[in-house]
Each structure stands twice: as C-alpha cells, then as structure tokens.
Amino acid sequence: MQSFTGKVLLADLIFLIISGLIIINIWGVDVFYAFAIGCIFMTVLAMIVYGVVSRQKHESMNRFMAATFGGMLIKLTLILGAVIGLYFLEILHVIGFTLGVLISYIYKSVIEIQSVIQKMKPKQATKE
C-alpha cells in the first residue's frame, strides 16, 4: 500500500485491534468505544489536511508552509473543540476519546510527514 489512505487505514486497523484487546479487558467497552471514535475522528482530520497539503506541494514554499501550518492549526482547533464539547455534553468517555485522538495523532502525523516527503521527491529517470 503506497497511498496515504491505505497506510493510514492499515495502521488504524492494526492499532484498533491491539488497543481493543487491551482496553476492553482493562477498562471496558464504553472506554474502547470512545477510544475508537477518537481514532476515527483523527483519521478524517488527517485525510482532509493531507489532501490540502498535498495539493500545495508544487506551489511556492510560502504557500506550502502556509497550507501545512494552517492544516495543523485547523486540526488542533477541531481536536480541542471536540474534547471540550465532549467534556460538557458527557456523550462519550472523555479520557478514552482523548487518548484515542492523541495516540492516533502521533502515528498519523508520522505517516503524513513520510507521505508528503515521498511525494515531493523528484522522479528519478531509470538508466538502461
């Protein structure tokens, strides 16, 4: 799987299976449910931000950096809003959701950075 979407979905699947086995046995299904929703929330945000940033890869460095930092700002603002909203609405287990968001934010950021760098590399001509 070379695409960003494929890498993220595969990482999510592995991550949710492993964390599900651990979290359900220790804290219960309701915490895992919130944890999984946090992971899915981050997947949606990562896909949106990656789409915006990858479209700017051949633009000037100023536009590319503005898209990168703007995407990060939007992502962090939505995360903060979701955590605060869930805290006051008491719909989900807030700690489970927050842990799902934070942990998946880390590995999705690594995949995103790796994918952007790989896309920005110039194509090398093969010698025959």
Secondary structure, DSSP 8 states (H G I E B T S, - for coil): --SHHHHHHHHHHHHHHHHHHHHHHHT-HHHHHHHHHHHHHHHHHHHHHHHHHHHTTTS-HHHHHHHHHHHHHHHHHHHHHHHHHHHHH--S-HHHHHHHHHHHHHHHHHHHHHHHHHHHS-------
